[in-house]
């Protein structure tokens, strides 16, 4: 894989740490800003909503910018948003900074995904996506638990300062390692790739279907991931520092899942869906049933991280394949699919907190969302993931 892909993954690591870090900080933010845990959890949904609407908007604007300049701008805006978030004492202001950071993240990821597709052969988009998402999975292994430890030892504000500082080497990597143009701006695309034509790709049934499935699987992932901290401390009865251990296990699993999917999603996407989907479903219901047992919780978190990211990244790779007719906007469609799920999952899961399901409500929500995805995907598996000769355009 080309070196620029790995440099983009460094920036994705910084941004992924920010997106995921709230999973270990929700209780502290709630107590510090005098809001409920459910309300604090909605910071994740606000971030995801900014990603959903920001991805196509920022990608459309960036069509006229040099690739390196647009990526650098998005990283710097992201850093400033975290500085303001670290300083504020207002939940409303923190919510606004999360939306702004999400817009910057959305723009970066949309441009980076589109650029990545042009840096590799036409049948290696899944592997390119795996490299980029490795930045996110490493964030869950190292960045998110590190943020949780910072939040426990110092405060949640320290994690925001850490993210702002982490953006500096990411910006340097973009500036030094990314070509000014890598074939994704409006000036570099074929004449037929007008913005109107690229948006018209959203009328393609197969593209809409894989976006929907990617959103459902990611919603299931975020529904439980956002509220892992209370499951660890209240349901399993473990200490606060165990939250970091659980996040590391989830992150290691997610890295393994993305790595495996990167090797299979280009050639055998149907196999990943047919095998990984039912196993993911069983895993969520097992976690909802057995989370009170610490050993079972630790094992299941690792397994669910692996399965969630293997299946999710395969579906998002399918989005990039089906959006081949939208060379500058395809990355934004993949980003939107990811974050529709990231917004909807925690929002639905938050509604279950305090109900009869208590802290395990989010895990039941995850199982329900995967059930819906499988009811759609399995009968249409050959349509979603055609044979290699048909899938690559």
N, C-alpha and C positions, 0 to 999 in steps of 0.2 A: 504494500500500500504506500502511496506517495507521502513524503514527509509533511507537506502542508495539512494533511488530514489529522496527523497526530498533534500538530500545533493548534488546530481548531479544537481538538479534544481537550487541550489544557484549559481553554476558555470555557468550554462546556462544563468542565469540572468545577470551575469557580461558580458558574451560574447554577449548576445542578446542586451544589452544596447549599446555596441559598434557597432553592425551591424545596428541597427535601428537609432542611434543617429544622423546620418548625415542628416536625414530628417529635423531636425530643425537647422542645421548648414551650409547647402549648400551655402546660400548667403554670409555668413561671410567668409567661406573658399575661395570662389571665389574672394571676394574683397581683402582678405589678401594676397593671392598668385597670384593675377593678372591673373586669368583665368575666362572663362565664367561660368555662372551658369550651363549650360549643361555639360561642362567639369567637373566641381566639382561634379555634380550628378553622373558622371561615376565612382567616387570612390566607390559608392555602387555596381556598376557592377563589378569593379575590385575585390572587396571583395568576391562577389558571385562567380566569375570565379575561384578564389583561393579555394573556398569551393567545387566547382564542381569537379575540378581535384584533390584537396587535399583529399577529402573524401575517394575514393577508394585507392589512393596511401598510405595515412596514415593508413587506416584500414588494408591494406595488410602488411605493415611494423609492425604494432602493434600486428599482430597475434602471434609474437614471444616474446612479452613483457608482463610482469605482468600488469594486468589491472590498478591497482592503480598507478604504476610507469609511465605508458604511459599517464594516465589522468593528473597526476601532471606535467609531462614534458610539455604537451600541454598548460596547464594554465600558466606556467612560461614563455614560449616562447611568448605567447599572451601578457603578461604583458610587456616584454622587447620591443616588437614591438610598443606598445603604448608610451613608454618612448621616443623612437626615433622619433615617429610621432609628439610628443609634442614639440620636440626640433628643428625639421627641418624647414627651410625656403624655401625648394624646393618642388614644386608640384610633381616632378618625384619621389623624395625620399618618400614623403608621400604616393604616389601610391604604391611603393614597400612595404612599411610597412603594407599597407592594405592587400596586397597579402600574406605576411608572417603571419600576424595575422589570415587571413582567413584559411591558411593551418593548423595552430594550432587549430583554432576553428573547422575546418572540422574533424581533427583527433579526437578531444575531443568528438564531437557530434556523430561521427560514432561509436566510441567505447562505448560511453554512451548509445546509442540507442540499440546496440546489447546486452550490459550488461543488460539493463532494461528488454529486452524480456526474459531473463533467470531468472529474479528475481520474475516473476509473473506467474500465471497459463497460460496455452496456449491460453485460451479464454479471456485474460485480457490485450492484447497488446495495445488496444486502450486506456484503462485507464492509463496504464503505460506511453504511449506517452503523454497523457494529463498532467500528473504530470510533465514530463520533459518540455513540451512546456509552462507550467505555468510559468516557469522561464523566458521564452521569453515574455509572455504577461505581467507579472509584470514589466519587463523591459520597455515595452511601456507605462505602467501606471505611473511608478515612475522614472525609470532610464533615459528614453529618455527625458521626459519633464524636469527632473532635469538637464540633460545635456544641454538642450536648454536654461534653465534659466542661468546656469553657462556661457554658450556661450554669452548670451545677456549682463549679468552683468559684466563678466570678459572678456573672449575670448574663441574661440573654442579650444584653446590649453589647457585651464583648464579642459575641459571635457576629453581630452586624459589622463591627469594626474590622474583624478578621476577614470578612468577605470583601470589604472595601479594599483592604490591603492586598488580598489575593488577586484582585482584578488588575493590579499593576503589572505583574509578570505576564498575565494573560494578554494584556494590551501590548506589551513588548513583543511577545511571541507573534501576535497578529501582524504587528508593524514590520517585523524583521523577516518573517517566514512566509507570509501570504502574498502572492503576486497581486499587483494592483488590479488586474483583470484576469479572471479565470473562466470566462465564457458564460457569465450569468446575467450580465446587465443587458438592458434593452438595446444598446448599441451593438452588442456582440451576437445577439440571437438572430435566427433566420427571419426573413421578412414576414413569414406567415405567423410568427409568434407574437402577435399583438396582444395587448392586455385583454381585449375583448375575447379573442380566441382562446386565451389561456383560461379565463374565467368560465368560458363555455364548456371546458373539459369537465366541470362539475355536474354536467347533465349526463355524464356517462354512468350507467347503472353500476358497473363493476367498481368504479372508483368510489362512488357513494357508499356501496356496500362495505368495502374494506375499511373506509373511514369510520363507518358506524361500528364495525366490529372492533377496530382498534380503540375507539372511544370507550366501548363497553368494558373491554378487558382492562384498560388503564383506569377506568372508574373503579373497578373492583380492587385494583392494586392500591389506589390512593384512599379508598374508603377505610381500609384497615390500617394502612401505613401511617396515615395522619394521626390516628388515635392509638398507636402502639404504646405510648408512654403510660397511659392509665391502665391498659391491659396488663403491662408488665408489673406495675407497682400495686395496683388494686386487686386485679383478678388473680394473678400468680403470686402476689405477696412478696415480690422481690424488692430490693432496695433501689434507689434512684440511679445509682451507677450501673445497674444491670440494664437500664434503658440503652446505654451506649453499646453494651455487649450484644443486645438484641439487634440494634441497628447495624452493627458490624456483620452479624450473621446474615441479615437480609441483604446487605450490600455485597458480601462475598457470593451469595447465591445469585444475585442479579448479574454480577460480572460473569459468573459461569454460564448463566442462561443466555446472555447476549453473545458470549463467545461461541457457544454451541450453535445458536441460531444463525450467527454470521456465516457459519460453514454449511448450514442446511437450507436457509431461507431462499437462497438464489436457485437452488436445484430441486429441493424437496419441500417446498412450503406446505403442501398438503399433508405430509407426514407429521410435521410439527403441530398442525392444527388438530389432526385426528388423534394423535397420542397425547400431546400436551394439554389440550383443552379439557378432556374428561379428568385427567389427573389433577389439574388445577382446581376443578370444581370439587373433587373429593377432598383436596387439601384445605380449602376454605371451610368446608363443613366440619372437617376434623379439628381445625383450629378453634372454631366456635364452640366445639364440644369439649375439647381437652385443654384449653388455655390455662385452666386453673392448676394444671400440673406443670411445674417449671421445666422439667426435662422435655416433655412433649412440646411445650411452647417453643423452646429453643430449636428443636429439630424441625418443627413445622414452619417456623419463620424462615429458616434457611431454604427449605424445599419450596416454599411459596415464592420466595425471591427468585429462585432459579426458574420456576415454571412461568411466573408472571412476566418476566422480562424475555424469556425465550419466545413465548407466544405473542406478547405485545410487540416486540421488535420485528418479528416475522410479519405481522399484519401491517406495521408501519412501512416495512420494506415493500410490501405489496402496494401501498399507496404511492410510493415513489415510482414503481414500475407502471402503474396504471395512469399516473400523471406525467408520463413521458412527453406528452404533447404540450405540457406547460413548463418549459425549462426554467423560467424565472419564478413561477408561482407554485410549482410542485412542492417545494420545501415548506411553504406556508400551509399547504393542505395537510401535510404530514404533521406539522406542528399543531395545527388546529385540532386534528383528530386526537392527538395525545392529550391535549389540554382541555378539550370538552370533557373527557373522562376525568381529568385531574380536578376539574371544577365541580362536576356533578357528583362524583363519588363521595367526597367529604361532606357535601351539602346534605345528601341523603343520609349518610351515616350519622351526622350530627343530630338529625331529628330522632334517632333511636336512643341517644344517650339519656339516661334517666328513666327510660321505659323499663318494662319487665326484663328486657334482655340485658340491662345495665351496660357495663363496658364492652360486652361481647356483641352488642347490636351491630357495630361496623363489620364484624366478621361474617355475620349472617347476611348483611347487605352485599358483601363481596361475593358470597356464594350465589345469591339470587341474580346478580348482574352477569356472572359467568354462565349461569343456567340460560339466561335469555340469549347471550351470545352464541352458545352451542346450539340452541334450538334453531337459530338462523343459519349458523355456519355449516353444521354437519350435512344437512341435506343439499347444500349448495357448494360443497367443498371443491368439486371439479370446476365450477364456475369461478370461484374465488381464486383458486390456485391451479390454473391449467398446467399442462405439461410444459417442460422447459421450452420446447420449440415454439409453443404458443405464447408463453408468458413474456418472452423477451422481444421487445419491439424495436 
